Amino acid sequence: MMICLTAKLLDEGYKLIIHLLNDSVDLLGQNLGRFKTSGLSPAARNFSEVLDPAVKIKGQSHVIFCKKNGSDLRKLIEKIDGVKDVIVIDDEADYASPNGKVNKGDKTKINALITSILGDQGVYIGVTATPARLDLNNTFSNDSHAWVDFPTHSHYTGQDVFFPESGPIKYQRTLLPDAGDDPKHARQALFGFLVNAAHLNLHVNTGERNYSFLVHTSGKKVDHKGDWSRIHSAIDDLSDRTSTNFARYAEAIWTLADTRYPDFDPDEITKYVLENAPRHAIVVLNSERDWKDNSSAATDPKSLFTIIIGGNIVSRGVTLNNLLSMFFTRDVKHKIQQDTYIQRARMFGSRGDYLEFFELTMPRALYADWHRCFMFHKLALSAIREGQGALVWVGDHRIAPAASASVDQSTVDIDRGEMSFDLFDLPANFACDAGAGKDRMYALAALVGEKNLPPYLVRYIDRSTEGAPQAVHVHNPIDISRYKDADVQNVVRGKGFIGSTQLAKGGHAIHHLFIVHNGSKARVVYKYKGNIHFIKNLAHDS
């Protein structure tokens, strides 16, 4: 997509196209390499290749790659000084680029440098899977009405596979107890990885392939050390037949192989694991320096059994080829951010040829939070795909759409619990079929039309209440024409219209739909019964 976008811009006559990437040498290498092998003319170049005074920028076509690093950006700015009509294509645009000081009348370093590159005539194109922060931050005055949704390729396995709304799980999912941090869970995840890799190489692959196992820690170095110790001890014991734990661990692997692959010989799988256990590598990624030194071992495993231990440093951008297992060592005790946790889903990618052998191991509560995080994210993105205009980002007591420091408080409204839609003329003798059940929701949607009760919301409610149709309740219309604390003409109210009294009339329903009107004008109001809020950028409303 990025290559084709760049080619189209060149065809349209734009001469200077700058690709910005996260401050990662490996990410730069991956992307620049793909561009250089594409045959694009002019060939893409690293910013350092154009710094020489002999390289002229003005009047010539250039595709330049640069990391979002203060020093690199300043050098690039000095080189392109005076060039107008710059196109900036910002990969992972929600990372580093938004202004984290938006409410302090100041700019963060990277945001200020990108602003300088754009100047008065530059065009900014942000590319990201998690656009909430860009929208709520008003990053470079982006407008959600102009956003383009780019579909994933056919071989991609993403949120619909790993966090399905319904239906069977297509991979191996192991959910752990929420309390405690028992070392046996790490060993079990390791043994599962070894068994799955052995089975693939013995019975599925035409040739031997190296696989990786990502142990995602809390991000604290002390936790990295503890996880390394557990994994290192376990695999060392498997490599040493004199170890006091060897027999017990070998038996555990045999049992796991027999349980997972009953149609194959567990002795053969166990023998493969034990004979090849010494062919392992443990890559610890504590910091940016670790990443620069060891990233190639993580992105393209060189050892048969490659174990990657790291936290936030492996959360973004770089593709981890042949990733077979992920283990999240502990639950998150604080509120999680949608953008961070969606980007942290390193299991996403082209896993199709071995998806059924991929294993995801994590605490049950974290999986539930993560699942809800993707449901909220999907609800908001559905509005983009259906041209619904200004977006509503959904969060609750555990999930925030974006870091609070990046939310532009001057233009963003937080409506705790209610989502309302377009104002429409109330027909004479208007009546909706009130009561519990999805059938009433469908009838209301047909009555008021798609603009006033968007299909994406109906689908979201439908999918999230599968098997529980009574979780939806359509209420009798509410006349607010005499409300003294509301904008009656526009049918809006600062504190919302729906309180506990109204919700109580819906029994045990979770999703509540109301028609709120002033006699001639009305809105549909949706209320989720729970600690949930909707965040909207009023600057983009129309």
N, C-alpha and C positions, 0 to 999 in steps of 0.2 A: 504494500500500500504506500509506504513512504517513498519507494523508488518511483512508482507510477505518478504519485503526486508531484514529486520533484521534476520528472520528465514533462508533465503537463505544464507546470509553471515556466519551465524553460521554453516550451513551445509557444507559450503566451507572450514571450518576450522579456520575462524577468531575468536579469543578469546575475544578481547576487542573492544566493539562497544559502542561508546559514542554518545548519542543523545543530541544535543544542541537546546535549545528553547529560545524564547524571555524572557526577564526578567519579567515574570508574574507568580505569584504563582498559579493563577487559570488555566492558560494555561498548566503549569506543571502538575497540578492535573488532568486535563482532559485527557491529553495524557498518563501520567503514569498509570492512572486508566484503560484506554483502553488496554494498554499493559498487565497489571497484570491479567485482566480477559480473555486474549486471550489463556492462557495455554502455552505460550512460555516458553521454558526451555533453559537457566536459566531465572528465573523471572526477569523482569526489576526492577531496584532499583534507588532511588534518590541518588545523589552523597553523601549526608550526611550519608547514610546508610553504605557506604564502607570506611569511614574515620577512623574508629577504627583500631588500629594497628593489632587487631586479624584477620581482613579481609585481606586475601592475594589476590593480583592482578595477579602477575606473575604466568604463568602456568595454570591459571584457566579461565573459560569462564565467562564474565560479560557483562551485558547490563546496562549501566549507563545513567541516565538522569541528565542533568545539565543546569541551566539557563545561558544565556549569561550575566553574572554579574561578574564584575572583581574579587570580593572577592571569590565567589564560584569557578570560574575557577582557581584561584591561588591555592586554597586548593586541587582541583582535580589534578592539575599539580604536586603538591608535593606528592600526594598519588601514582600516576602512574609513577613517575620518573623512567626512565630506561626501560620502556616497549616499545617494538618496534611493528611495524605492527598494529598500532591503526587505527580503522575505525571511522571517524567522520561523522555523519549524521546530517546535519545542517538544521533544520526546519526554514522556513522564512529566507532563506539564504541571501537574499539581504538586510536584516535589521541588522545593527550593525557589521556584519562580514566584509563587504568590507572595504578597507583602504581609509578613507577619507582624508589622508595626502599623497596620492600616488604621487602627484606632488611636494611634499616638501622634499622628501628623508627621510621620517619618517613613522611611523606606528601608527594608532589609537590603543587605549588600547585593545579592544576586538580582533581586527585583530592580534595584536602581541601575545596575549595569545593563540588564536587558532593555530597560527603558531608554538608556543612552544609545544602544545599538539601533533601536527602532526609530528614534528621533521623531520628527513630525509626520513623516510620510511612510514609515515602515509598516508592514503588515505582519501581524502576529497570528500564527496558526498553532494552537496547542493540541497535542495528541495524548490522550490518557484514557484509561479504563475507569477512572474514578474522578469525575469532573465536579463533584459537589464543592470542593474547596475553591476551585476557580470561580464558580458561580457566586458563592457566598462572599468571596473576597473581592469580586469585581476586578479580577486580575487583568491588567492591560485593557480595561473597559470591554471585556468580552461580553457577547450577547448570546444568551442561550437560544434565542430564536434562530440564530444562524448556524447552530451546531449541526454537524453531519454524523449520523450513526453509521459506523462501518462494521458490517457483519464479520464474524469470525470465519476462518476457512473450514472446509468440511472435515478436516482431520483433527480439529481442535477439541479438546475435552475441557470444559470449564465449569461454571457454577451450576448449570443444569444437570451435570453429571455427578459432581461431588457433593452438591447440596440440593438435591432434587426436591421439588415441592411435593411430589407424590411418586408412587411407583417403586419398583425394585432398585436396590443399590447395585450398581454395575461393577463395583470394585470391592476390595476387602476393607471393611471399616471395623476398627476395634475401639470401643468407647470405654474409657477407664473411670473408676470411681472419682468423685470430685474432691474428696479429702485425701490428704497425705501425698507423699512423693516416694512411694515404695520402689527401691532399686530393681525389684523383680519386673516392673513394667518396662523399664529400659531394656533389660535382658530379653524379655519376651518379644519386644518390637525388633530387637536385633536378630533373634533367632528366626522370626517370621521373614525378615529380609533375606537372610541366608538361605532359608528353605525355598522361598519364591525364586530367588536368583538361580539356585541349583536346579530347580524344576524346569525353568525356562531354558537353561543351557543343555540340560539332558534330554528334554522331551519336546521342546517347541522350536528353538532356534536352529538354523542350519549350520551355524558356527558359534563359537563361544563369544559372548559379549560381556563387557564390564558394566556393572550397575552401581548406583550410588544410593545411599541411605542418609537422609537429612534429619539430624537431631536439632530441632529448633528450640532454643532455650529462651529464658526470660530476657536475655540481652546483657545480663550482668556477668562479668568475667569470672566471678566466684562460682556461678552456676555452670559456666562453660567447663571449668576445671572439674567440678563434681561429675558432670555428665561424661566428660572424657575419661575420668577414672573408672566409672562403672562400665562403659563400653570397652575400654582398653583391657580391663581385668577379665571381662567375660570372653572376649575373642582371644586373648592370650591363653586362657584356660583351655579353650577349644583347640589351640595350636600345640598344647603341651600335654601329651598322654600321661605324664607323671603327676599332673596337677590333681589335687584332692577334689576339685570340682568337675574334672573331665567326664567321668562316668555319668554324673547327674545331668550335666548339660547335654551330653550326647543323647541321653535318654529323652530329654525334653525335646530335642530336635527331631528324633525318631517319631515321637508321639505327634508332634506338630505336622510332620510330613505325612504320617498315616492318616491324620484327621483331614488335612486339606486336600490331599490327592490320593484318595482311597483306591483309585484304579491303577496306581503306579507303585512300584516296589519302594517302601520307605527305607530299606537297607541301602539301596542305590543312592537315594537322595542324601541320606545321612553320611554315607561314605564320601560322596562328592564334597560335602561341606567340610568334613573333618580333614580330608586330604588337602583341600585348597584354602583352609582358614588362614594359613600363613601368608597367602597372597592378598593381604588387605592393606589399606592405607587409611589413616585417620587424619583428616584435615580440619584443623581448628581455626576458625575465622573470628578472632576477637575484635579486629580493628581494620581500618582502611589499609594499613600496611600489610596485615595478614592477607587481605583480599588481593592486593597488588602482587604479593609474592606467591600466593597459592591458588589463585582463582582458576587457572587452567586445569588444575587437578580436580576442582569441584565442577566446572562446567562440562568437561569431557573426561570422565573417569579413566585413569590410566591403569588402575589396579582392578582386579576381578571384583573384590568387595571394597568399595570406597565409602567411607563414613565421613560425613561432613557435619561438624558441630559448630553452630553459630546462631546468632540472634538477628538483630535488625540489619546487619550488614548484608544478609542474603535475601532481604525482603523485596528488592525491586529490580526490574529491568532485565537482568541477565538470564538467559535460558540455561537450565540445568538439564543437559542431555542424559538420557538413560536413568533418570531419577525413578526409583522403584518403590521407595518407602519414605514416609515422613512420620516423625514422632515428635509431638509437642509435650514437653516434659511437665508442664504445670499450667494451671489455670491462671487467668489474668484477674487480679483482685480489684483493679480500678476500671473506670469506664474505658471502653475501647473505641477507637476511631474507625469509621467505615473505610476511609481511604487506606489507612495503614493495614487493616486486616484483609481487605480485598487484595491489595498488592502482595500481602504475605502468603497468598495462596500459591505457593511454588509448585504444588501438584498439578496445576493447570498446564496445558500444553498438548503436544502431539503424543498422547499416551495410548493411542488407539490400538496399536499392535500388541500391547501387553497390559491394557487397562484392567482386565479381570484379575491380574496378578499383582496389581498395585495395592499397597496397604497404607491406610491412614490411621494413625493411633493418636488419640488425644482424650483429655477429660471430657466427660459427657456434657458438663455445663458449658465448656468452651465451644464444643460443637454446636450446641443449641444457640448460643450467642452468635456464632459465626453464621449459622443457617439463617437466623433472623436478620442479621446484617445484610446478607445477600437478598433476602426478600424485600427489605426496605429499599435497597439500592435498585433492585429490579423495578419496583413500583415507580420510583422517580424516573428511571430511564425510559419506561414505557411512555411517559408523557412526551419525551423528546421524539420518540419514533412515531407518535400519533399527532405531532404538531400541536400540542396543547399549550404552547407558549411558556409563560413563566413557570419554573419548576418548583415543586414542593419536595423538600428532602425530609425523610422520615428518620426519627431517632427515638430513643427511650432512655430509661434510667441507666442502662448498661452500654448503650451505643450512641455515639455522637457522629453526625455526618462529617464534621471537620473540626480541626483544632480551634478552640474558642478565640485564640489570638488572631486567627486569620479571617474571622467572620466580621465583615464590615457592618458595625452596629448602626451606622447612619442609614442603611438601606434595607436591612434584614429584619423581618418580623418573625417572631417565634409564637406560634399559636398552639398552645399546649392541649392537644387532644382533638381539635376540629380541623377538617379540611372542607372548604366550601368552593363552589364552582360558579359558572357564569350566571349573571342576573337574567331572568327571562320573564316574559309576560305570562301572568297567571290566567289560564283560560277560565271562562265563566263556568260555574258549577264544577270546578275542579275537585276531583276526589281521587285519592290513591288507595290501593288495597292494603290497608295496614295489617300488621301481624307478623308472626315469626315465619321464617322459611325463605329459601332462596327463590322460590317461584314468585314471591312478592317483590323481591329485588329486581328480577328480570322484567316483571310487569311495570315497575316504576321506571326502569331504564327505557323501556319502549315508549312510555307515556311522555317523558320529558325530553328524550333525544340524547344523542351521544355527546353533544357539546356541554350539556348540563349535568350529565352523569357519565363520565368518560368510560369507554369500554375497558381501558386498562385497570381501572379501579374495580369494575365488576369482575374481571378475570382474577384479579388479585384476591378479592374476597372469596370467590368461588373456589380457587385452588387451595387457599389457606384454611378452608373449612370443609375439605373433602371428608365425607363420612359423618359430618355434623351439620346438616342443613339448618337446624334450629339455632345455630350460633349467629344467625343473621336476623335482624328485626327491622322492619319498616314501620315507622311511627306515624301517628296521625299528624296532619299539618299543624304548624304552630303559627298563630297570628301575632306578630310583634308590633302591630300598628300603634299600640298605646305604650310601648316601652319608652321610658323617658331617658334611659342611659344608652340608647342605640341610635345609629344613623338609620332611621326608619326608611328614608327614601331609597338608600342604596342597600338596605338589608344587611348591615354589618354592625358588629358590636365588639368593642375592644376585648372584653373578657369572655366572648363567645356566648352562644345561646343555650348550649346543652349542659345541664348540671345533673347531679345525682338523682333529683326528683324525676326528670325526664327519662334517665337511663333505667331507673327502677321499673318503669312501665314495660321495659323490654325483657324482663325476666333475667335469665342467665345468658342472654346473647352477648357476644363479644363485639360484633360489628353492627353499628346502628346507623340508619339512614333517616333523615328528616327532610321535610319540605318546610322551609321557614319563609314567611311571606308578610307583606304589608297590605294585602287586599288586592293589589294589582300587579305587584312585582314579587318574584320569589327566587330563592336559591335552594339547591340541594346541599345539605350539610351532612358530612360523614363524620362519625365519632367512633373511635376505637376505645373500648372499655378497658383501660389499663393505663399504666404510666408511660404515655407516648406523646411525642410532640412533632409538629410539622414546622419546617423552617423554609421561608420563602424570601427571595430577593425581590423587594418591591420595585427596585429600579428597572427591572425587566418586565414588569407587569404591564399589560395593555388591554 
